Amino acid sequence: MRLIGLLLALLAVGWLVMTQLQSTPTPTLSTEDGAGTAVQAPRNAEELKAFEDQVNRLSDQQNTKTREALDQIH
């Protein structure tokens, strides 16, 4: 009996998760880079290269900040 209750509870949770996932639109990646421009996830193949460049710039900026912080520690 306990197993049946657990199964029903799991089915209810699964159903609730599925309905939430279907009703909630997927948010786009939007973050501010150092220049103050929004970085958005590409919607097509043409935007992919620009997106990669923006992500690489953000990564390089973060790496520079981390390196500077580590240099101050030492």
PDB file of N, CA, C and O in Angstrom:
ATOM      1  N   MET A   1       0.818  -1.191   0.000  1.00  0.00           N
ATOM      2  CA  MET A   1       0.000   0.000   0.000  1.00  0.00           C
ATOM      3  C   MET A   1       0.868   1.263   0.000  1.00  0.00           C
ATOM      4  O   MET A   1       0.556   2.253  -0.663  1.00  0.00           O
ATOM      5  N   ARG A   2       1.961   1.199   0.760  1.00  0.00           N
ATOM      6  CA  ARG A   2       2.859   2.339   0.808  1.00  0.00           C
ATOM      7  C   ARG A   2       3.475   2.588  -0.569  1.00  0.00           C
ATOM      8  O   ARG A   2       3.641   3.741  -0.968  1.00  0.00           O
ATOM      9  N   LEU A   3       3.812   1.531  -1.295  1.00  0.00           N
ATOM     10  CA  LEU A   3       4.386   1.663  -2.627  1.00  0.00           C
ATOM     11  C   LEU A   3       3.399   2.300  -3.603  1.00  0.00           C
ATOM     12  O   LEU A   3       3.793   3.105  -4.447  1.00  0.00           O
ATOM     13  N   ILE A   4       2.147   1.952  -3.494  1.00  0.00           N
ATOM     14  CA  ILE A   4       1.130   2.534  -4.376  1.00  0.00           C
ATOM     15  C   ILE A   4       0.988   4.030  -4.090  1.00  0.00           C
ATOM     16  O   ILE A   4       0.867   4.827  -5.021  1.00  0.00           O
ATOM     17  N   GLY A   5       1.002   4.412  -2.829  1.00  0.00           N
ATOM     18  CA  GLY A   5       0.931   5.822  -2.477  1.00  0.00           C
ATOM     19  C   GLY A   5       2.122   6.597  -3.005  1.00  0.00           C
ATOM     20  O   GLY A   5       1.979   7.716  -3.498  1.00  0.00           O
ATOM     21  N   LEU A   6       3.308   5.992  -2.899  1.00  0.00           N
ATOM     22  CA  LEU A   6       4.513   6.630  -3.421  1.00  0.00           C
ATOM     23  C   LEU A   6       4.436   6.785  -4.933  1.00  0.00           C
ATOM     24  O   LEU A   6       4.827   7.817  -5.479  1.00  0.00           O
ATOM     25  N   LEU A   7       3.934   5.763  -5.602  1.00  0.00           N
ATOM     26  CA  LEU A   7       3.790   5.826  -7.056  1.00  0.00           C
ATOM     27  C   LEU A   7       2.814   6.929  -7.454  1.00  0.00           C
ATOM     28  O   LEU A   7       3.077   7.681  -8.393  1.00  0.00           O
ATOM     29  N   LEU A   8       1.692   7.029  -6.750  1.00  0.00           N
ATOM     30  CA  LEU A   8       0.724   8.083  -7.055  1.00  0.00           C
ATOM     31  C   LEU A   8       1.311   9.468  -6.796  1.00  0.00           C
ATOM     32  O   LEU A   8       1.069  10.399  -7.564  1.00  0.00           O
ATOM     33  N   ALA A   9       2.075   9.607  -5.728  1.00  0.00           N
ATOM     34  CA  ALA A   9       2.708  10.894  -5.436  1.00  0.00           C
ATOM     35  C   ALA A   9       3.713  11.264  -6.527  1.00  0.00           C
ATOM     36  O   ALA A   9       3.758  12.416  -6.959  1.00  0.00           O
ATOM     37  N   LEU A  10       4.509  10.309  -6.969  1.00  0.00           N
ATOM     38  CA  LEU A  10       5.480  10.570  -8.037  1.00  0.00           C
ATOM     39  C   LEU A  10       4.787  10.930  -9.340  1.00  0.00           C
ATOM     40  O   LEU A  10       5.246  11.813 -10.065  1.00  0.00           O
ATOM     41  N   LEU A  11       3.695  10.261  -9.642  1.00  0.00           N
ATOM     42  CA  LEU A  11       2.936  10.598 -10.848  1.00  0.00           C
ATOM     43  C   LEU A  11       2.370  12.015 -10.768  1.00  0.00           C
ATOM     44  O   LEU A  11       2.385  12.749 -11.756  1.00  0.00           O
ATOM     45  N   ALA A  12       1.872  12.396  -9.598  1.00  0.00           N
ATOM     46  CA  ALA A  12       1.325  13.743  -9.434  1.00  0.00           C
ATOM     47  C   ALA A  12       2.421  14.791  -9.589  1.00  0.00           C
ATOM     48  O   ALA A  12       2.216  15.801 -10.261  1.00  0.00           O
ATOM     49  N   VAL A  13       3.576  14.564  -8.977  1.00  0.00           N
ATOM     50  CA  VAL A  13       4.686  15.507  -9.097  1.00  0.00           C
ATOM     51  C   VAL A  13       5.152  15.592 -10.548  1.00  0.00           C
ATOM     52  O   VAL A  13       5.407  16.685 -11.053  1.00  0.00           O
ATOM     53  N   GLY A  14       5.263  14.459 -11.215  1.00  0.00           N
ATOM     54  CA  GLY A  14       5.661  14.453 -12.622  1.00  0.00           C
ATOM     55  C   GLY A  14       4.686  15.213 -13.492  1.00  0.00           C
ATOM     56  O   GLY A  14       5.091  15.953 -14.389  1.00  0.00           O
ATOM     57  N   TRP A  15       3.415  15.034 -13.236  1.00  0.00           N
ATOM     58  CA  TRP A  15       2.402  15.739 -14.004  1.00  0.00           C
ATOM     59  C   TRP A  15       2.494  17.248 -13.767  1.00  0.00           C
ATOM     60  O   TRP A  15       2.398  18.032 -14.711  1.00  0.00           O
ATOM     61  N   LEU A  16       2.679  17.655 -12.505  1.00  0.00           N
ATOM     62  CA  LEU A  16       2.811  19.081 -12.197  1.00  0.00           C
ATOM     63  C   LEU A  16       4.044  19.690 -12.863  1.00  0.00           C
ATOM     64  O   LEU A  16       3.981  20.802 -13.388  1.00  0.00           O
ATOM     65  N   VAL A  17       5.152  18.972 -12.842  1.00  0.00           N
ATOM     66  CA  VAL A  17       6.372  19.472 -13.479  1.00  0.00           C
ATOM     67  C   VAL A  17       6.165  19.617 -14.978  1.00  0.00           C
ATOM     68  O   VAL A  17       6.569  20.623 -15.563  1.00  0.00           O
ATOM     69  N   MET A  18       5.546  18.635 -15.603  1.00  0.00           N
ATOM     70  CA  MET A  18       5.313  18.702 -17.049  1.00  0.00           C
ATOM     71  C   MET A  18       4.400  19.871 -17.409  1.00  0.00           C
ATOM     72  O   MET A  18       4.652  20.562 -18.396  1.00  0.00           O
ATOM     73  N   THR A  19       3.353  20.104 -16.636  1.00  0.00           N
ATOM     74  CA  THR A  19       2.461  21.217 -16.959  1.00  0.00           C
ATOM     75  C   THR A  19       3.164  22.551 -16.763  1.00  0.00           C
ATOM     76  O   THR A  19       2.921  23.489 -17.522  1.00  0.00           O
ATOM     77  N   GLN A  20       4.034  22.655 -15.755  1.00  0.00           N
ATOM     78  CA  GLN A  20       4.781  23.894 -15.561  1.00  0.00           C
ATOM     79  C   GLN A  20       5.771  24.123 -16.694  1.00  0.00           C
ATOM     80  O   GLN A  20       5.922  25.247 -17.173  1.00  0.00           O
ATOM     81  N   LEU A  21       6.445  23.062 -17.121  1.00  0.00           N
ATOM     82  CA  LEU A  21       7.422  23.209 -18.204  1.00  0.00           C
ATOM     83  C   LEU A  21       6.748  23.586 -19.508  1.00  0.00           C
ATOM     84  O   LEU A  21       7.312  24.347 -20.295  1.00  0.00           O
ATOM     85  N   GLN A  22       5.561  23.075 -19.752  1.00  0.00           N
ATOM     86  CA  GLN A  22       4.867  23.379 -20.996  1.00  0.00           C
ATOM     87  C   GLN A  22       4.269  24.780 -20.986  1.00  0.00           C
ATOM     88  O   GLN A  22       4.143  25.396 -22.045  1.00  0.00           O
ATOM     89  N   SER A  23       3.898  25.299 -19.823  1.00  0.00           N
ATOM     90  CA  SER A  23       3.244  26.594 -19.779  1.00  0.00           C
ATOM     91  C   SER A  23       4.222  27.754 -19.624  1.00  0.00           C
ATOM     92  O   SER A  23       3.871  28.892 -19.936  1.00  0.00           O
ATOM     93  N   THR A  24       5.434  27.497 -19.152  1.00  0.00           N
ATOM     94  CA  THR A  24       6.412  28.553 -18.923  1.00  0.00           C
ATOM     95  C   THR A  24       7.301  28.706 -20.152  1.00  0.00           C
ATOM     96  O   THR A  24       7.949  27.743 -20.562  1.00  0.00           O
ATOM     97  N   PRO A  25       7.345  29.900 -20.749  1.00  0.00           N
ATOM     98  CA  PRO A  25       8.255  30.080 -21.892  1.00  0.00           C
ATOM     99  C   PRO A  25       9.704  30.016 -21.426  1.00  0.00           C
ATOM    100  O   PRO A  25      10.034  30.432 -20.316  1.00  0.00           O
ATOM    101  N   THR A  26      10.548  29.497 -22.279  1.00  0.00           N
ATOM    102  CA  THR A  26      11.963  29.382 -21.967  1.00  0.00           C
ATOM    103  C   THR A  26      12.608  30.761 -22.030  1.00  0.00           C
ATOM    104  O   THR A  26      12.528  31.423 -23.065  1.00  0.00           O
ATOM    105  N   PRO A  27      13.242  31.211 -20.953  1.00  0.00           N
ATOM    106  CA  PRO A  27      13.884  32.527 -20.979  1.00  0.00           C
ATOM    107  C   PRO A  27      15.139  32.496 -21.844  1.00  0.00           C
ATOM    108  O   PRO A  27      15.812  31.471 -21.948  1.00  0.00           O
ATOM    109  N   THR A  28      15.440  33.626 -22.460  1.00  0.00           N
ATOM    110  CA  THR A  28      16.665  33.721 -23.237  1.00  0.00           C
ATOM    111  C   THR A  28      17.796  34.169 -22.338  1.00  0.00           C
ATOM    112  O   THR A  28      17.584  34.869 -21.348  1.00  0.00           O
ATOM    113  N   LEU A  29      18.984  33.762 -22.691  1.00  0.00           N
ATOM    114  CA  LEU A  29      20.163  34.187 -21.946  1.00  0.00           C
ATOM    115  C   LEU A  29      20.371  35.667 -22.219  1.00  0.00           C
ATOM    116  O   LEU A  29      20.567  36.071 -23.365  1.00  0.00           O
ATOM    117  N   SER A  30      20.330  36.455 -21.196  1.00  0.00           N
ATOM    118  CA  SER A  30      20.542  37.885 -21.355  1.00  0.00           C
ATOM    119  C   SER A  30      21.339  38.374 -20.167  1.00  0.00           C
ATOM    120  O   SER A  30      20.855  38.375 -19.035  1.00  0.00           O
ATOM    121  N   THR A  31      22.551  38.786 -20.430  1.00  0.00           N
ATOM    122  CA  THR A  31      23.412  39.288 -19.368  1.00  0.00           C
ATOM    123  C   THR A  31      24.189  40.473 -19.901  1.00  0.00           C
ATOM    124  O   THR A  31      24.380  40.603 -21.110  1.00  0.00           O
ATOM    125  N   GLU A  32      24.626  41.313 -19.031  1.00  0.00           N
ATOM    126  CA  GLU A  32      25.360  42.499 -19.447  1.00  0.00           C
ATOM    127  C   GLU A  32      26.848  42.182 -19.511  1.00  0.00           C
ATOM    128  O   GLU A  32      27.407  41.615 -18.572  1.00  0.00           O
ATOM    129  N   ASP A  33      27.478  42.541 -20.601  1.00  0.00           N
ATOM    130  CA  ASP A  33      28.935  42.386 -20.670  1.00  0.00           C
ATOM    131  C   ASP A  33      29.579  43.683 -20.197  1.00  0.00           C
ATOM    132  O   ASP A  33      28.876  44.604 -19.780  1.00  0.00           O
ATOM    133  N   GLY A  34      30.886  43.766 -20.255  1.00  0.00           N
ATOM    134  CA  GLY A  34      31.597  44.929 -19.751  1.00  0.00           C
ATOM    135  C   GLY A  34      31.252  46.217 -20.479  1.00  0.00           C
ATOM    136  O   GLY A  34      31.345  47.296 -19.893  1.00  0.00           O
ATOM    137  N   ALA A  35      30.859  46.129 -21.733  1.00  0.00           N
ATOM    138  CA  ALA A  35      30.548  47.321 -22.515  1.00  0.00           C
ATOM    139  C   ALA A  35      29.121  47.799 -22.278  1.00  0.00           C
ATOM    140  O   ALA A  35      28.727  48.840 -22.804  1.00  0.00           O
ATOM    141  N   GLY A  36      28.342  47.057 -21.496  1.00  0.00           N
ATOM    142  CA  GLY A  36      26.980  47.462 -21.205  1.00  0.00           C
ATOM    143  C   GLY A  36      25.980  47.035 -22.260  1.00  0.00           C
ATOM    144  O   GLY A  36      24.845  47.510 -22.247  1.00  0.00           O
ATOM    145  N   THR A  37      26.359  46.156 -23.173  1.00  0.00           N
ATOM    146  CA  THR A  37      25.432  45.666 -24.171  1.00  0.00           C
ATOM    147  C   THR A  37      24.916  44.301 -23.736  1.00  0.00           C
ATOM    148  O   THR A  37      25.635  43.533 -23.097  1.00  0.00           O
ATOM    149  N   ALA A  38      23.684  44.004 -24.079  1.00  0.00           N
ATOM    150  CA  ALA A  38      23.073  42.737 -23.676  1.00  0.00           C
ATOM    151  C   ALA A  38      23.585  41.610 -24.570  1.00  0.00           C
ATOM    152  O   ALA A  38      23.674  41.754 -25.790  1.00  0.00           O
ATOM    153  N   VAL A  39      23.915  40.495 -23.940  1.00  0.00           N
ATOM    154  CA  VAL A  39      24.330  39.302 -24.674  1.00  0.00           C
ATOM    155  C   VAL A  39      23.137  38.366 -24.701  1.00  0.00           C
ATOM    156  O   VAL A  39      22.660  37.941 -23.648  1.00  0.00           O
ATOM    157  N   GLN A  40      22.650  38.040 -25.883  1.00  0.00           N
ATOM    158  CA  GLN A  40      21.485  37.174 -26.005  1.00  0.00           C
ATOM    159  C   GLN A  40      21.862  35.900 -26.739  1.00  0.00           C
ATOM    160  O   GLN A  40      22.710  35.910 -27.632  1.00  0.00           O
ATOM    161  N   ALA A  41      21.227  34.808 -26.354  1.00  0.00           N
ATOM    162  CA  ALA A  41      21.472  33.534 -27.006  1.00  0.00           C
ATOM    163  C   ALA A  41      21.051  33.628 -28.473  1.00  0.00           C
ATOM    164  O   ALA A  41      20.058  34.282 -28.791  1.00  0.00           O
ATOM    165  N   PRO A  42      21.798  32.980 -29.364  1.00  0.00           N
ATOM    166  CA  PRO A  42      21.478  33.072 -30.790  1.00  0.00           C
ATOM    167  C   PRO A  42      20.170  32.362 -31.110  1.00  0.00           C
ATOM    168  O   PRO A  42      19.834  31.334 -30.521  1.00  0.00           O
ATOM    169  N   ARG A  43      19.443  32.939 -32.057  1.00  0.00           N
ATOM    170  CA  ARG A  43      18.189  32.338 -32.499  1.00  0.00           C
ATOM    171  C   ARG A  43      18.364  31.593 -33.808  1.00  0.00           C
ATOM    172  O   ARG A  43      17.496  30.808 -34.191  1.00  0.00           O
ATOM    173  N   ASN A  44      19.468  31.823 -34.502  1.00  0.00           N
ATOM    174  CA  ASN A  44      19.716  31.128 -35.763  1.00  0.00           C
ATOM    175  C   ASN A  44      21.224  30.962 -35.944  1.00  0.00           C
ATOM    176  O   ASN A  44      22.010  31.432 -35.122  1.00  0.00           O
ATOM    177  N   ALA A  45      21.614  30.302 -37.007  1.00  0.00           N
ATOM    178  CA  ALA A  45      23.026  29.974 -37.233  1.00  0.00           C
ATOM    179  C   ALA A  45      23.882  31.216 -37.478  1.00  0.00           C
ATOM    180  O   ALA A  45      25.065  31.223 -37.138  1.00  0.00           O
ATOM    181  N   GLU A  46      23.306  32.258 -38.058  1.00  0.00           N
ATOM    182  CA  GLU A  46      24.078  33.462 -38.357  1.00  0.00           C
ATOM    183  C   GLU A  46      24.502  34.195 -37.079  1.00  0.00           C
ATOM    184  O   GLU A  46      25.569  34.808 -37.032  1.00  0.00           O
ATOM    185  N   GLU A  47      23.670  34.126 -36.059  1.00  0.00           N
ATOM    186  CA  GLU A  47      23.972  34.823 -34.818  1.00  0.00           C
ATOM    187  C   GLU A  47      24.940  34.045 -33.925  1.00  0.00           C
ATOM    188  O   GLU A  47      25.424  34.574 -32.924  1.00  0.00           O
ATOM    189  N   LEU A  48      25.218  32.800 -34.284  1.00  0.00           N
ATOM    190  CA  LEU A  48      26.051  31.951 -33.441  1.00  0.00           C
ATOM    191  C   LEU A  48      27.468  32.487 -33.299  1.00  0.00           C
ATOM    192  O   LEU A  48      28.010  32.486 -32.193  1.00  0.00           O
ATOM    193  N   LYS A  49      28.084  32.944 -34.383  1.00  0.00           N
ATOM    194  CA  LYS A  49      29.455  33.446 -34.332  1.00  0.00           C
ATOM    195  C   LYS A  49      29.555  34.682 -33.436  1.00  0.00           C
ATOM    196  O   LYS A  49      30.475  34.790 -32.626  1.00  0.00           O
ATOM    197  N   ALA A  50      28.607  35.612 -33.581  1.00  0.00           N
ATOM    198  CA  ALA A  50      28.610  36.809 -32.742  1.00  0.00           C
ATOM    199  C   ALA A  50      28.418  36.435 -31.279  1.00  0.00           C
ATOM    200  O   ALA A  50      29.037  37.032 -30.398  1.00  0.00           O
ATOM    201  N   PHE A  51      27.567  35.455 -31.018  1.00  0.00           N
ATOM    202  CA  PHE A  51      27.343  34.998 -29.652  1.00  0.00           C
ATOM    203  C   PHE A  51      28.612  34.398 -29.064  1.00  0.00           C
ATOM    204  O   PHE A  51      28.956  34.668 -27.913  1.00  0.00           O
ATOM    205  N   GLU A  52      29.309  33.584 -29.854  1.00  0.00           N
ATOM    206  CA  GLU A  52      30.566  32.985 -29.390  1.00  0.00           C
ATOM    207  C   GLU A  52      31.592  34.064 -29.059  1.00  0.00           C
ATOM    208  O   GLU A  52      32.298  33.963 -28.056  1.00  0.00           O
ATOM    209  N   ASP A  53      31.678  35.090 -29.894  1.00  0.00           N
ATOM    210  CA  ASP A  53      32.604  36.190 -29.638  1.00  0.00           C
ATOM    211  C   ASP A  53      32.260  36.918 -28.340  1.00  0.00           C
ATOM    212  O   ASP A  53      33.153  37.257 -27.564  1.00  0.00           O
ATOM    213  N   GLN A  54      30.978  37.158 -28.103  1.00  0.00           N
ATOM    214  CA  GLN A  54      30.559  37.838 -26.885  1.00  0.00           C
ATOM    215  C   GLN A  54      30.856  36.996 -25.647  1.00  0.00           C
ATOM    216  O   GLN A  54      31.318  37.518 -24.632  1.00  0.00           O
ATOM    217  N   VAL A  55      30.590  35.698 -25.733  1.00  0.00           N
ATOM    218  CA  VAL A  55      30.859  34.814 -24.595  1.00  0.00           C
ATOM    219  C   VAL A  55      32.354  34.747 -24.328  1.00  0.00           C
ATOM    220  O   VAL A  55      32.777  34.755 -23.172  1.00  0.00           O
ATOM    221  N   ASN A  56      33.154  34.681 -25.379  1.00  0.00           N
ATOM    222  CA  ASN A  56      34.606  34.649 -25.202  1.00  0.00           C
ATOM    223  C   ASN A  56      35.117  35.947 -24.569  1.00  0.00           C
ATOM    224  O   ASN A  56      36.013  35.923 -23.727  1.00  0.00           O
ATOM    225  N   ARG A  57      34.538  37.079 -24.984  1.00  0.00           N
ATOM    226  CA  ARG A  57      34.921  38.362 -24.383  1.00  0.00           C
ATOM    227  C   ARG A  57      34.591  38.397 -22.895  1.00  0.00           C
ATOM    228  O   ARG A  57      35.400  38.835 -22.077  1.00  0.00           O
ATOM    229  N   LEU A  58      33.382  37.927 -22.553  1.00  0.00           N
ATOM    230  CA  LEU A  58      32.997  37.881 -21.146  1.00  0.00           C
ATOM    231  C   LEU A  58      33.931  36.979 -20.343  1.00  0.00           C
ATOM    232  O   LEU A  58      34.315  37.305 -19.220  1.00  0.00           O
ATOM    233  N   SER A  59      34.284  35.857 -20.928  1.00  0.00           N
ATOM    234  CA  SER A  59      35.188  34.918 -20.259  1.00  0.00           C
ATOM    235  C   SER A  59      36.566  35.536 -20.073  1.00  0.00           C
ATOM    236  O   SER A  59      37.173  35.403 -19.010  1.00  0.00           O
ATOM    237  N   ASP A  60      37.057  36.205 -21.098  1.00  0.00           N
ATOM    238  CA  ASP A  60      38.370  36.854 -20.997  1.00  0.00           C
ATOM    239  C   ASP A  60      38.370  37.946 -19.930  1.00  0.00           C
ATOM    240  O   ASP A  60      39.339  38.093 -19.184  1.00  0.00           O
ATOM    241  N   GLN A  61      37.283  38.710 -19.860  1.00  0.00           N
ATOM    242  CA  GLN A  61      37.187  39.758 -18.838  1.00  0.00           C
ATOM    243  C   GLN A  61      37.196  39.155 -17.441  1.00  0.00           C
ATOM    244  O   GLN A  61      37.858  39.670 -16.540  1.00  0.00           O
ATOM    245  N   GLN A  62      36.462  38.065 -17.264  1.00  0.00           N
ATOM    246  CA  GLN A  62      36.428  37.421 -15.953  1.00  0.00           C
ATOM    247  C   GLN A  62      37.784  36.832 -15.599  1.00  0.00           C
ATOM    248  O   GLN A  62      38.221  36.915 -14.451  1.00  0.00           O
ATOM    249  N   ASN A  63      38.452  36.233 -16.587  1.00  0.00           N
ATOM    250  CA  ASN A  63      39.785  35.680 -16.339  1.00  0.00           C
ATOM    251  C   ASN A  63      40.769  36.775 -15.943  1.00  0.00           C
ATOM    252  O   ASN A  63      41.606  36.567 -15.064  1.00  0.00           O
ATOM    253  N   THR A  64      40.677  37.928 -16.577  1.00  0.00           N
ATOM    254  CA  THR A  64      41.553  39.050 -16.241  1.00  0.00           C
ATOM    255  C   THR A  64      41.305  39.513 -14.808  1.00  0.00           C
ATOM    256  O   THR A  64      42.252  39.751 -14.059  1.00  0.00           O
ATOM    257  N   LYS A  65      40.037  39.640 -14.427  1.00  0.00           N
ATOM    258  CA  LYS A  65      39.713  40.052 -13.065  1.00  0.00           C
ATOM    259  C   LYS A  65      40.224  39.033 -12.047  1.00  0.00           C
ATOM    260  O   LYS A  65      40.736  39.405 -10.991  1.00  0.00           O
ATOM    261  N   THR A  66      40.083  37.754 -12.367  1.00  0.00           N
ATOM    262  CA  THR A  66      40.554  36.710 -11.459  1.00  0.00           C
ATOM    263  C   THR A  66      42.063  36.754 -11.322  1.00  0.00           C
ATOM    264  O   THR A  66      42.597  36.641 -10.219  1.00  0.00           O
ATOM    265  N   ARG A  67      42.762  36.921 -12.461  1.00  0.00           N
ATOM    266  CA  ARG A  67      44.221  37.010 -12.435  1.00  0.00           C
ATOM    267  C   ARG A  67      44.686  38.195 -11.593  1.00  0.00           C
ATOM    268  O   ARG A  67      45.620  38.067 -10.801  1.00  0.00           O
ATOM    269  N   GLU A  68      44.038  39.345 -11.763  1.00  0.00           N
ATOM    270  CA  GLU A  68      44.398  40.534 -10.980  1.00  0.00           C
ATOM    271  C   GLU A  68      44.171  40.294  -9.498  1.00  0.00           C
ATOM    272  O   GLU A  68      44.992  40.695  -8.673  1.00  0.00           O
ATOM    273  N   ALA A  69      43.080  39.651  -9.155  1.00  0.00           N
ATOM    274  CA  ALA A  69      42.799  39.368  -7.752  1.00  0.00           C
ATOM    275  C   ALA A  69      43.825  38.394  -7.168  1.00  0.00           C
ATOM    276  O   ALA A  69      44.245  38.550  -6.021  1.00  0.00           O
ATOM    277  N   LEU A  70      44.224  37.403  -7.941  1.00  0.00           N
ATOM    278  CA  LEU A  70      45.225  36.453  -7.482  1.00  0.00           C
ATOM    279  C   LEU A  70      46.599  37.138  -7.329  1.00  0.00           C
ATOM    280  O   LEU A  70      47.349  36.829  -6.404  1.00  0.00           O
ATOM    281  N   ASP A  71      46.914  38.060  -8.237  1.00  0.00           N
ATOM    282  CA  ASP A  71      48.184  38.776  -8.130  1.00  0.00           C
ATOM    283  C   ASP A  71      48.222  39.648  -6.884  1.00  0.00           C
ATOM    284  O   ASP A  71      49.276  39.801  -6.268  1.00  0.00           O
ATOM    285  N   GLN A  72      47.090  40.218  -6.508  1.00  0.00           N
ATOM    286  CA  GLN A  72      47.042  41.031  -5.296  1.00  0.00           C
ATOM    287  C   GLN A  72      47.225  40.184  -4.055  1.00  0.00           C
ATOM    288  O   GLN A  72      47.779  40.656  -3.063  1.00  0.00           O
ATOM    289  N   ILE A  73      46.769  38.943  -4.091  1.00  0.00           N
ATOM    290  CA  ILE A  73      46.912  38.051  -2.941  1.00  0.00           C
ATOM    291  C   ILE A  73      48.366  37.676  -2.737  1.00  0.00           C
ATOM    292  O   ILE A  73      48.836  37.600  -1.601  1.00  0.00           O
ATOM    293  N   HIS A  74      49.073  37.445  -3.809  1.00  0.00           N
ATOM    294  CA  HIS A  74      50.469  37.020  -3.718  1.00  0.00           C
ATOM    295  C   HIS A  74      51.294  38.234  -3.586  1.00  0.00           C
ATOM    296  O   HIS A  74      52.518  38.141  -3.491  1.00  0.00           O
TER     297      HIS A  74
END
